[in-house]
Amino acid sequence: MTPFDCCVLCGGDGAWAFEPLARELAAALWVDVSPEPRRFNYVLFADSVPLPNGCASFVPLDAIALAGDKRRAAEAFARHGVPSPETHLFDTWGAVQQFRASRADTEWCLKFPTASGASGHRMLTDAAPPKWWPAPFVVQEFVRLERPEVYRIYAAGGTTFGWMARRYPAGATTSPWVAHARGAQYERAGAAPDAAIAVARAALHATGLLESFGCVDLLQKPTGEWVALEVGTDGLVNHVDRALGDTNMEHEIQRRIAEAFWNWVGVAPPWGTSWQREATG
């Protein structure tokens, strides 16, 4: 077994969107970026999935697809009893409005099912979404907080780590969606509460990401309960944001991914004891 049996798989018509991350991951893993699958792959993009026989994906392909679709994630959370804001899927807009009328005591939002960075999310009102909006419709309880904030935990190779808060800077224009793409910024949040870790691990297990690489976004309800909003991983349509404004955490994510990848491959990593120097230049 050599690094030539492994690669960051990034090829095809959509590969351009992942090229910067592909280079970063290749340096961290000490492997090549390849447009064609090899025996062991860190899949970012490929025109042809599933992979050919004999080619494996570090992050399971079904978990990648699930993380990119909030409808599938909601079903997985419900199936495994993962604490999350109350969420419902409806096949028609009429059914959405009927439900909203029956639960007028609660604020609801309509989530775009394949959004990244909360793109397309909106508060649920009488106004119908565009006709091209994918069904089923994802309707979720909106948890209003005095200070909008979302927390994130990461996992690599079965170990959870990191505890980052995403908040809007003081005086900045805010949004109901606490997304980096909308101006929210990451900051270290100290030690993760045990209850939040438990919810995060349940969400990662339910979506098949715990043993490879993924992250969970959580919030704490005014009641004190921690709930999982969604999961993320790298590949095919989205990737986990590395632009944290925290170099140490950015390096830790890549290091832990690299260690988990080579543990999955089943051989000693090629960098010996010098990962930090070599992988980061």
Secondary structure, DSSP 8 states (H G I E B T S, - for coil): --GGGEEEEE-STTGGGGHHHHHHHHHHHT-EEESS--SEEEEEE-SS-S--TT-EESS-HHHHHHHT-HHHHHHHHHHHT---S-EEEESSHHHHHHHHHHTTTS-EEEE-TT-STTTT-EE--SS---TT--SSEEEEE----SS-EEEEEEEETTEEEEEEEEE--TTS---SS--GGGT-EEEE-SS--HHHHHHHHHHHHHTT-TTSEEEEEEEE-TTS-EEEEEEE-SBTTB------S-HHHHHHHHHHHHHHHHHHHTS--TTTT-HHHHHH-
